[in-house]
């Protein structure tokens, strides 16, 4: 089965440190999403790309978060500097068309202490 | 803004029985898609079933089926012959364009 691969699976870091999460979308998928999941807020859309171009990043705190797709096989989400409130599970998802649904990765559980 | 409401934070079902999870959504659009995703303890979000709003026929995938009531903006998930592996969080999602809006989830427990 084709999978969306996210690394690392777990990350513990100290406040103020830079964190980079990576996602390898399914080959051929042209739409990539980043979501954040917390108990309080549920699943929140942070950003999404189509054909590597950012289409919407309005859900992302711009001062510390950045999302990029340096090529079609890699999407990155970076937090600098990290804060304890950033602790969450970050999901990447990819797909072709919304009507088919999107395939999610297993997420990166980030803990900022 | 589109909102998705799952009014049942927790549900339980006896193994082999049937359970229905509720979902309502708010939209002024007529063309959209609806999904149910399952999130087991492994954390992986797994697509369970999808429904196109323009189709009146309810979607079915093996033991999973939906009751789609467009006028009522209701999209419930029925799980028949529940199995222990069905225990998970279930998220209802509304999609229009490329935007997904998720509900807050229902935690399903399957009792042996």
Interface residues (C-beta under 8 A of the other chain):
Chain A: X31 X33 X42 X43 X45 X48 X50 X55 X56 X89 X91 X93 X98 X99 X100 X101 X102 X103 X104 X105 X106 X107 X109
Chain B: X33 X35 X37 X42 X43 X44 X45 X46 X47 X50 X52 X91 X95 X96 X97 X98 X99 X100 X102 X103 X104 X105
